[in-house]
Amino acid sequence: MNIGLVAHDAKKKLMENLVIAYRHILSKHNLYATGTTGRLVEEAANVTIHKYLAGHLGGEQQLATQIAHNQIDMVIFLRDPVSRKLHEPDEEKIMRLCDIHNIPVATNLATAELLIKALERGDLGWRDIVK
């Protein structure tokens, strides 16, 4: 499965910890992330991540393009709804595309953990049929 990872600045450390905690599951899949998030997570969790450009330099659009082409199976977008900065990725576009293409998306730690555990159980196998 192809998994997209995005995190606003205030949530990057949380994304690192999430991937470290679930490395045994996530490392079996293809991980894609915006540039800074990908670099930080790759270094912290020792997993291979396909890195896009930084979110504000086009990484968000690169992920959106893969979603639009139904090439991403799940997205974890840890967003900061309280203190989002102007240069950070806009979750609206990504969430809209995920809704259009029926791609599971998590926007906080609780839903991210649920999706990862569903991934481990094989509950997202239906994505292979949809593609």
Secondary structure, 3 states (H helix, E strand, C coil): CEEEEEECHHHHHHHHHHHHHCHHHHCCCEEEECHHHHHHHHHHHCCCEEECCCHHHCHHHHHHHHHHCCCCCEEEEECCCCCCCCCCCCHHHHHHHHHHCCCCEECCHHHHHHHHHHHHHCCCCHHHHHC
